[in-house]
Amino acid sequence: MSIIIGVDIGTSNIKVIAFGSDYEILLSESAPCEMFQDSPDRMEQNAAELLDTVNRLLKKMCIQLPPDQLKGICFSTAMHSIMAVDEQNKPLTNASLWGDTRSTAQANRLEKNGLAIQWYRQTGVPVHPSMPVCKLLWLREHEPDIFRKAYKFISIKEYVFYEWFGKYLVDHSIAGASGMQDIHHLTWSKTALEVTGIDENRLSRIVPVTHTETMLTEKYSRFFGMDKVPFIIGSSDGCLANIGSGVFHERMAAITIGTSGAIRTTLSAPVLNEEPVLFCYPVLENLYIKGGAINNGGKALQWFAEHFLKGEMVSSDLFSKAIELAGEVSPGSEGLLFLPYLQGERAPVWNGNARGVFFGIHSNHGRSHFARAVLEGIGYAMYDVFCELNQPDDFIDALLASGGFVQSPFWVQLIADIFNKKIVVNNVSDASATGAAVLGRFALGLITKPEYNASSGQKQTFYPNAKTHEIYRKRFLAFRSLYKAVKKEFIS
């Protein structure tokens, strides 16, 4: 048997999964991650603590595996993290995450300066405060001493890899998600370097997602008890979720709703929109991921549950209770609409100033209406992204689902009805870790294409209800109109 370990370093959990030759799960270890959110616009993690957790989980797993069967370890990490480190790789800041919107003013300035279109066409990434390039501008203005002292500006994956191998390396996908990589040449963007006021030496060397290191530092070679096991740098969680979900051609798309949400399809070459509404990230020479992500997926439902239901039950039951309440109300929430932009929004509106709105509240509306409106609002926000992705010819036939929302058949059916598309839920416990295992096998030459047929693990297919979709279609138009009407009221 040839074993590949997929490591998925997320914002809420770290998972380490050992996969067999047919991607069957042999062992799995996981641990939660602590996030710091002492203000609504701040979202950070302690990189050193993350490293300790990854080390502990990986060592625990490696001890249990036959050394001669472990062929490699491949990595998935969340996008858009950035931190400053000194010459010893000691963090000077926490790692700022995707939901950190302190750089909203800096993003707005780039928009007003007319750079947004140029930026998008060069990098494939719309300007938004979640992007590390905007966070660098914030750091330069608000923490000038740290900005000046910093030896490197890196992501969480780069921090971990330097600790293990003593090299600053970043894969194409993570570099692409920074908003600082030229998507056409796969080099650091000259425009980004000029705007941020740094040179290439303060960033890591960009390498392919198949890049492999085998020489751990002496410290970590002893710690893991491994000698020359290939460590494949891997890609981002979003890109690998596409691979792990079995999305390998453009007529399919991956949909995931966890804390946030995203919809992505696979292309053989970079394709950009006329306007900067969707991202396009490189993975391999003939593999690009195009799509969009929303800030407020399950996080919006969590907000509702904690504030509308708190005190009635243990926290673990809040989600299921909120979904149960939503099922008591008919589609359309009897006229109640919800804009789920609690922490600003990414695709397709790219507005860090946007905020949540309930509209159309009637005296007959109760908690159940609000619960359903929240779920529908998340669905409309996702559908807003899908409408941009699915242009111009309605070419996407099916959606392959992953993320926490697949645990609720009610929620998946609601999304299928809003989208008017078939949704397939595969028996994939972690699409990103599975994608990492597939990419790892490809990097090592064990397979010829980085493709995974997830149909063998297919659990359930959800088909849209045409009558229900017609209700949602009209409410979605109202959703879009509502955002346009209140957009000017959102201020930083």
PADRENGU-81064 format. One record per residue (C-alpha): x, y, z; residue number from 0. Coordinates in nm, 3 decimals, always signed. Layout:
residues N
x, y, z, i
X, Y, Z, NUM
...
***
This chain:
residues 492
x, y, z, i
+0.000, +0.000, +0.000, 0
+0.113, +0.356, -0.072, 1
+0.000, +0.606, +0.192, 2
-0.031, +0.981, +0.141, 3
-0.104, +1.218, +0.427, 4
-0.320, +1.521, +0.352, 5
-0.279, +1.808, +0.598, 6
-0.553, +2.072, +0.599, 7
-0.470, +2.383, +0.803, 8
-0.798, +2.573, +0.822, 9
-0.914, +2.873, +1.019, 10
-1.130, +2.672, +1.261, 11
-0.972, +2.325, +1.253, 12
-0.654, +2.145, +1.157, 13
-0.699, +1.800, +1.007, 14
-0.435, +1.539, +0.931, 15
-0.567, +1.244, +0.732, 16
-0.383, +0.935, +0.605, 17
-0.521, +0.805, +0.275, 18
-0.465, +0.461, +0.123, 19
-0.407, +0.382, -0.242, 20
-0.777, +0.426, -0.328, 21
-0.815, +0.735, -0.107, 22
-0.976, +0.536, +0.170, 23
-0.919, +0.700, +0.507, 24
-0.681, +0.497, +0.721, 25
-0.629, +0.738, +1.009, 26
-0.756, +1.084, +1.096, 27
-0.650, +1.336, +1.357, 28
-0.791, +1.684, +1.415, 29
-0.783, +1.972, +1.657, 30
-0.957, +2.310, +1.676, 31
-0.777, +2.638, +1.605, 32
-0.815, +2.945, +1.821, 33
-0.909, +3.267, +1.644, 34
-0.875, +3.614, +1.796, 35
-1.161, +3.854, +1.722, 36
-1.146, +4.126, +1.985, 37
-1.319, +4.367, +1.746, 38
-1.565, +4.307, +1.460, 39
-1.307, +4.390, +1.192, 40
-1.022, +4.179, +1.333, 41
-0.960, +3.808, +1.268, 42
-0.621, +3.667, +1.362, 43
-0.441, +3.350, +1.467, 44
-0.119, +3.280, +1.650, 45
+0.105, +3.108, +1.393, 46
+0.335, +2.954, +1.654, 47
+0.036, +2.787, +1.821, 48
-0.083, +2.656, +1.484, 49
+0.263, +2.513, +1.418, 50
+0.261, +2.335, +1.755, 51
-0.078, +2.181, +1.675, 52
+0.029, +2.066, +1.328, 53
+0.348, +1.918, +1.471, 54
+0.159, +1.731, +1.742, 55
-0.105, +1.587, +1.507, 56
+0.143, +1.492, +1.236, 57
+0.381, +1.323, +1.479, 58
+0.096, +1.130, +1.640, 59
-0.011, +1.002, +1.300, 60
+0.335, +0.916, +1.170, 61
+0.404, +0.703, +1.475, 62
+0.104, +0.487, +1.382, 63
+0.194, +0.439, +1.013, 64
+0.437, +0.187, +0.860, 65
+0.736, +0.403, +0.754, 66
+0.793, +0.206, +0.434, 67
+0.436, +0.271, +0.315, 68
+0.432, +0.648, +0.376, 69
+0.506, +0.797, +0.035, 70
+0.449, +1.166, +0.101, 71
+0.274, +1.448, +0.287, 72
+0.087, +1.723, +0.101, 73
-0.055, +2.048, +0.237, 74
-0.373, +2.251, +0.214, 75
-0.401, +2.586, +0.390, 76
-0.659, +2.861, +0.407, 77
-0.612, +3.155, +0.173, 78
-0.543, +3.523, +0.244, 79
-0.337, +3.495, +0.564, 80
-0.039, +3.725, +0.613, 81
+0.202, +3.803, +0.895, 82
+0.531, +3.981, +0.950, 83
+0.838, +3.792, +1.075, 84
+1.195, +3.886, +1.164, 85
+1.517, +3.727, +1.034, 86
+1.477, +3.431, +1.273, 87
+1.120, +3.372, +1.149, 88
+0.988, +3.501, +1.480, 89
+0.639, +3.647, +1.432, 90
+0.616, +4.022, +1.472, 91
+0.238, +4.007, +1.428, 92
-0.036, +3.751, +1.447, 93
-0.148, +3.604, +1.116, 94
-0.428, +3.818, +0.973, 95
-0.699, +3.595, +0.820, 96
-0.956, +3.620, +0.539, 97
-1.220, +3.774, +0.765, 98
-0.995, +4.057, +0.884, 99
-1.135, +4.377, +0.731, 100
-0.924, +4.643, +0.904, 101
-0.782, +4.738, +0.564, 102
-1.120, +4.847, +0.425, 103
-1.002, +5.208, +0.390, 104
-0.691, +5.095, +0.202, 105
-0.900, +4.880, -0.034, 106
-1.139, +5.169, -0.093, 107
-0.846, +5.395, -0.175, 108
-0.719, +5.155, -0.441, 109
-1.069, +5.152, -0.589, 110
-1.091, +5.532, -0.592, 111
-0.744, +5.561, -0.746, 112
-0.869, +5.364, -1.045, 113
-0.639, +5.068, -0.981, 114
-0.908, +4.803, -0.929, 115
-0.955, +4.702, -1.292, 116
-0.582, +4.711, -1.368, 117
-0.512, +4.509, -1.053, 118
-0.771, +4.247, -1.139, 119
-0.649, +4.205, -1.495, 120
-0.293, +4.156, -1.377, 121
-0.354, +3.936, -1.072, 122
-0.695, +3.775, -1.132, 123
-0.800, +3.894, -0.786, 124
-1.050, +4.174, -0.708, 125
-0.938, +4.441, -0.462, 126
-1.083, +4.372, -0.116, 127
-0.972, +4.411, +0.249, 128
-0.944, +4.033, +0.286, 129
-0.654, +4.035, +0.039, 130
-0.304, +4.037, +0.194, 131
-0.196, +4.318, -0.038, 132
-0.447, +4.551, +0.131, 133
-0.342, +4.427, +0.475, 134
+0.018, +4.520, +0.394, 135
-0.095, +4.874, +0.319, 136
-0.279, +4.882, +0.652, 137
+0.028, +4.756, +0.837, 138
+0.251, +5.015, +0.669, 139
+0.018, +5.296, +0.780, 140
-0.084, +5.174, +1.128, 141
+0.226, +4.981, +1.242, 142
+0.512, +5.155, +1.058, 143
+0.780, +5.030, +1.299, 144
+0.678, +4.667, +1.249, 145
+0.647, +4.719, +0.873, 146
+0.999, +4.861, +0.863, 147
+1.152, +4.593, +1.088, 148
+0.986, +4.298, +0.911, 149
+1.226, +4.071, +0.726, 150
+0.949, +3.886, +0.540, 151
+0.574, +3.907, +0.490, 152
+0.442, +3.552, +0.470, 153
+0.136, +3.327, +0.501, 154
+0.079, +3.059, +0.763, 155
+0.198, +2.783, +0.527, 156
+0.520, +2.972, +0.455, 157
+0.582, +3.010, +0.828, 158
+0.539, +2.635, +0.885, 159
+0.757, +2.537, +0.590, 160
+1.038, +2.768, +0.698, 161
+1.036, +2.615, +1.045, 162
+1.065, +2.268, +0.893, 163
+1.304, +2.330, +0.603, 164
+1.469, +2.669, +0.658, 165
+1.341, +2.804, +0.325, 166
+1.085, +3.071, +0.242, 167
+0.861, +2.915, -0.024, 168
+0.508, +2.990, -0.140, 169
+0.301, +2.793, -0.389, 170
+0.132, +2.951, -0.691, 171
-0.217, +2.922, -0.543, 172
-0.143, +3.087, -0.209, 173
+0.061, +3.355, -0.389, 174
-0.231, +3.405, -0.626, 175
-0.475, +3.451, -0.339, 176
-0.253, +3.724, -0.193, 177
-0.349, +3.962, -0.474, 178
+0.021, +4.015, -0.542, 179
+0.102, +3.754, -0.808, 180
+0.090, +3.823, -1.181, 181
-0.146, +3.549, -1.301, 182
-0.008, +3.558, -1.654, 183
+0.362, +3.520, -1.566, 184
+0.333, +3.361, -1.217, 185
+0.576, +3.613, -1.072, 186
+0.528, +3.881, -0.810, 187
+0.332, +4.170, -0.960, 188
+0.541, +4.482, -1.018, 189
+0.233, +4.694, -0.955, 190
+0.174, +4.527, -0.618, 191
+0.537, +4.574, -0.518, 192
+0.529, +4.941, -0.612, 193
+0.201, +5.011, -0.433, 194
+0.303, +4.834, -0.111, 195
+0.655, +4.978, -0.116, 196
+0.837, +4.647, -0.072, 197
+1.072, +4.450, -0.293, 198
+1.068, +4.083, -0.389, 199
+1.329, +3.998, -0.127, 200
+1.070, +4.056, +0.144, 201
+0.842, +3.791, -0.005, 202
+0.895, +3.417, -0.045, 203
+1.012, +3.243, -0.361, 204
+0.714, +3.129, -0.568, 205
+0.718, +2.757, -0.651, 206
+0.475, +2.514, -0.823, 207
+0.214, +2.339, -0.610, 208
+0.400, +2.014, -0.680, 209
+0.725, +2.145, -0.528, 210
+0.873, +1.886, -0.293, 211
+1.115, +1.911, +0.000, 212
+1.271, +1.610, +0.171, 213
+1.543, +1.751, +0.397, 214
+1.385, +1.847, +0.727, 215
+1.601, +2.045, +0.965, 216
+1.785, +1.829, +1.214, 217
+1.544, +1.940, +1.487, 218
+1.233, +1.829, +1.300, 219
+1.390, +1.518, +1.154, 220
+1.441, +1.399, +1.510, 221
+1.100, +1.524, +1.621, 222
+0.902, +1.344, +1.350, 223
+1.134, +1.045, +1.333, 224
+1.132, +1.069, +0.954, 225
+1.414, +1.068, +0.704, 226
+1.366, +1.203, +0.350, 227
+0.988, +1.163, +0.337, 228
+0.865, +1.394, +0.056, 229
+0.676, +1.700, +0.179, 230
+0.474, +1.847, -0.111, 231
+0.396, +2.216, -0.061, 232
+0.046, +2.174, -0.201, 233
-0.213, +2.442, -0.268, 234
-0.490, +2.642, -0.104, 235
-0.793, +2.487, +0.063, 236
-1.032, +2.624, -0.198, 237
-0.838, +2.498, -0.497, 238
-0.784, +2.158, -0.339, 239
-1.150, +2.132, -0.240, 240
-1.231, +2.139, -0.611, 241
-0.993, +1.850, -0.675, 242
-1.113, +1.658, -0.369, 243
-1.478, +1.707, -0.466, 244
-1.416, +1.557, -0.808, 245
-1.457, +1.880, -1.005, 246
-1.221, +1.840, -1.299, 247
-1.403, +2.003, -1.590, 248
-1.591, +2.328, -1.642, 249
-1.940, +2.180, -1.657, 250
-1.910, +2.100, -1.288, 251
-1.868, +2.334, -0.994, 252
-1.784, +2.283, -0.629, 253
-2.002, +2.452, -0.370, 254
-1.904, +2.469, -0.007, 255
-2.062, +2.640, +0.290, 256
-1.876, +2.628, +0.617, 257
-1.788, +2.937, +0.817, 258
-1.781, +3.123, +0.487, 259
-1.890, +2.992, +0.148, 260
-1.757, +2.953, -0.205, 261
-1.842, +2.834, -0.553, 262
-1.564, +2.738, -0.793, 263
-1.521, +2.571, -1.129, 264
-1.215, +2.436, -1.309, 265
-1.063, +2.586, -1.625, 266
-0.769, +2.494, -1.846, 267
-0.654, +2.857, -1.882, 268
-0.711, +3.182, -1.691, 269
-1.039, +3.351, -1.784, 270
-1.123, +3.690, -1.634, 271
-1.450, +3.884, -1.629, 272
-1.491, +4.230, -1.776, 273
-1.548, +4.360, -1.424, 274
-1.358, +4.237, -1.116, 275
-1.631, +4.021, -0.962, 276
-1.470, +3.674, -0.951, 277
-1.123, +3.544, -0.868, 278
-0.908, +3.321, -1.085, 279
-0.624, +3.126, -0.918, 280
-0.351, +2.916, -1.080, 281
-0.297, +2.558, -0.966, 282
-0.109, +2.375, -1.242, 283
-0.005, +2.464, -1.597, 284
-0.342, +2.366, -1.741, 285
-0.551, +2.395, -1.426, 286
-0.703, +2.716, -1.294, 287
-0.979, +2.767, -1.041, 288
-1.235, +3.040, -1.106, 289
-1.509, +3.139, -0.867, 290
-1.607, +3.355, -0.577, 291
-1.628, +3.338, -0.200, 292
-1.866, +3.499, +0.048, 293
-1.767, +3.608, +0.397, 294
-2.087, +3.512, +0.572, 295
-2.187, +3.148, +0.533, 296
-2.241, +2.936, +0.841, 297
-2.104, +3.228, +1.040, 298
-2.425, +3.420, +0.971, 299
-2.635, +3.127, +1.092, 300
-2.411, +3.099, +1.398, 301
-2.472, +3.468, +1.470, 302
-2.847, +3.414, +1.448, 303
-2.840, +3.106, +1.669, 304
-2.624, +3.267, +1.937, 305
-2.830, +3.586, +1.958, 306
-3.183, +3.455, +1.898, 307
-3.160, +3.116, +2.070, 308
-2.890, +3.154, +2.334, 309
-2.986, +3.035, +2.680, 310
-3.236, +2.778, +2.560, 311
-3.002, +2.488, +2.490, 312
-2.640, +2.383, +2.478, 313
-2.435, +2.551, +2.207, 314
-2.392, +2.229, +2.006, 315
-2.770, +2.221, +1.947, 316
-2.805, +2.582, +1.831, 317
-2.737, +2.514, +1.463, 318
-2.982, +2.225, +1.438, 319
-3.248, +2.424, +1.626, 320
-3.206, +2.721, +1.390, 321
-3.247, +2.494, +1.088, 322
-3.546, +2.323, +1.250, 323
-3.711, +2.663, +1.302, 324
-3.647, +2.756, +0.939, 325
-3.837, +2.447, +0.829, 326
-4.152, +2.578, +0.997, 327
-4.187, +2.860, +0.741, 328
-4.265, +2.839, +0.371, 329
-4.010, +2.936, +0.100, 330
-3.970, +3.311, +0.074, 331
-3.998, +3.362, +0.451, 332
-4.334, +3.536, +0.399, 333
-4.166, +3.846, +0.260, 334
-3.875, +3.874, +0.505, 335
-3.536, +3.933, +0.338, 336
-3.189, +3.918, +0.488, 337
-2.866, +4.061, +0.351, 338
-2.607, +3.841, +0.528, 339
-2.319, +4.089, +0.505, 340
-2.237, +4.087, +0.877, 341
-1.862, +4.114, +0.813, 342
-1.861, +4.296, +0.482, 343
-1.872, +4.091, +0.166, 344
-1.643, +3.948, -0.096, 345
-1.787, +3.817, -0.423, 346
-1.958, +3.946, -0.616, 347
-2.010, +4.287, -0.452, 348
-1.660, +4.321, -0.296, 349
-1.772, +4.570, -0.035, 350
-1.591, +4.566, +0.297, 351
-1.832, +4.830, +0.429, 352
-2.146, +4.622, +0.365, 353
-2.348, +4.515, +0.669, 354
-2.636, +4.283, +0.750, 355
-2.993, +4.395, +0.690, 356
-3.335, +4.246, +0.770, 357
-3.600, +4.398, +0.542, 358
-3.976, +4.363, +0.531, 359
-4.035, +4.280, +0.897, 360
-4.404, +4.229, +0.976, 361
-4.576, +4.188, +1.311, 362
-4.656, +3.830, +1.210, 363
-4.290, +3.741, +1.175, 364
-4.135, +3.534, +1.452, 365
-3.807, +3.355, +1.511, 366
-3.884, +3.091, +1.251, 367
-3.918, +3.357, +0.982, 368
-3.587, +3.511, +1.081, 369
-3.419, +3.169, +1.083, 370
-3.541, +3.090, +0.733, 371
-3.458, +3.439, +0.607, 372
-3.100, +3.391, +0.728, 373
-3.065, +3.059, +0.542, 374
-3.224, +3.207, +0.231, 375
-3.004, +3.517, +0.254, 376
-2.692, +3.300, +0.261, 377
-2.834, +3.110, -0.036, 378
-2.905, +3.429, -0.232, 379
-2.554, +3.556, -0.165, 380
-2.413, +3.229, -0.298, 381
-2.647, +3.238, -0.596, 382
-2.530, +3.592, -0.669, 383
-2.180, +3.449, -0.714, 384
-2.308, +3.158, -0.919, 385
-2.492, +3.385, -1.163, 386
-2.161, +3.557, -1.244, 387
-1.972, +3.228, -1.269, 388
-2.232, +3.059, -1.489, 389
-2.225, +3.324, -1.762, 390
-2.268, +3.349, -2.053, 391
-2.422, +3.016, -2.153, 392
-2.551, +2.849, -1.835, 393
-2.275, +2.592, -1.883, 394
-2.264, +2.441, -1.533, 395
-2.478, +2.127, -1.507, 396
-2.421, +2.013, -1.151, 397
-2.282, +2.126, -0.817, 398
-2.070, +1.900, -0.596, 399
-2.118, +1.995, -0.234, 400
-1.891, +1.994, +0.070, 401
-1.864, +2.178, +0.399, 402
-2.073, +2.177, +0.712, 403
-2.401, +2.256, +0.537, 404
-2.413, +1.908, +0.379, 405
-2.498, +1.770, +0.724, 406
-2.844, +1.923, +0.679, 407
-3.054, +1.779, +0.392, 408
-3.298, +2.067, +0.444, 409
-3.024, +2.325, +0.384, 410
-2.886, +2.144, +0.077, 411
-3.236, +2.120, -0.075, 412
-3.290, +2.491, -0.010, 413
-2.971, +2.570, -0.204, 414
-3.070, +2.335, -0.488, 415
-3.406, +2.513, -0.516, 416
-3.250, +2.860, -0.517, 417
-2.992, +2.763, -0.780, 418
-3.231, +2.544, -0.982, 419
-2.942, +2.297, -1.016, 420
-2.875, +1.940, -0.915, 421
-2.652, +1.913, -0.608, 422
-2.451, +1.600, -0.538, 423
-2.326, +1.534, -0.185, 424
-2.027, +1.301, -0.191, 425
-1.903, +1.089, +0.094, 426
-1.586, +1.296, +0.128, 427
-1.507, +1.385, +0.488, 428
-1.264, +1.663, +0.400, 429
-1.250, +1.773, +0.037, 430
-0.939, +1.987, +0.086, 431
-0.738, +1.712, +0.256, 432
-0.855, +1.465, -0.010, 433
-0.749, +1.711, -0.279, 434
-0.410, +1.740, -0.109, 435
-0.371, +1.362, -0.121, 436
-0.460, +1.357, -0.492, 437
-0.215, +1.639, -0.566, 438
+0.051, +1.462, -0.359, 439
+0.016, +1.144, -0.564, 440
+0.037, +1.348, -0.884, 441
+0.349, +1.532, -0.764, 442
+0.518, +1.201, -0.684, 443
+0.429, +1.049, -1.021, 444
+0.194, +0.790, -0.872, 445
-0.091, +0.910, -1.097, 446
-0.083, +1.085, -1.435, 447
-0.363, +1.337, -1.375, 448
-0.463, +1.525, -1.059, 449
-0.818, +1.396, -1.078, 450
-1.035, +1.223, -0.822, 451
-1.357, +1.041, -0.905, 452
-1.574, +1.115, -0.606, 453
-1.878, +0.935, -0.749, 454
-1.776, +0.611, -0.582, 455
-1.849, +0.778, -0.249, 456
-2.169, +0.946, -0.364, 457
-2.423, +0.972, -0.084, 458
-2.719, +1.165, -0.213, 459
-2.839, +1.378, -0.503, 460
-3.075, +1.672, -0.450, 461
-3.293, +1.786, -0.740, 462
-3.448, +2.134, -0.755, 463
-3.821, +2.193, -0.727, 464
-3.926, +2.417, -1.018, 465
-4.217, +2.581, -0.832, 466
-4.003, +2.659, -0.530, 467
-3.728, +2.795, -0.753, 468
-3.974, +3.039, -0.909, 469
-4.051, +3.176, -0.562, 470
-3.681, +3.209, -0.489, 471
-3.607, +3.363, -0.829, 472
-3.841, +3.653, -0.754, 473
-3.707, +3.694, -0.401, 474
-3.351, +3.688, -0.534, 475
-3.431, +3.982, -0.762, 476
-3.564, +4.163, -0.455, 477
-3.244, +4.067, -0.269, 478
-3.030, +4.227, -0.540, 479
-3.250, +4.537, -0.552, 480
-3.234, +4.573, -0.175, 481
-2.854, +4.571, -0.176, 482
-2.841, +4.835, -0.450, 483
-3.089, +5.051, -0.258, 484
-2.898, +5.047, +0.072, 485
-2.542, +5.026, -0.063, 486
-2.486, +5.399, -0.036, 487
-2.579, +5.388, +0.333, 488
-2.290, +5.156, +0.420, 489
-2.000, +5.365, +0.546, 490
-1.660, +5.271, +0.682, 491
***
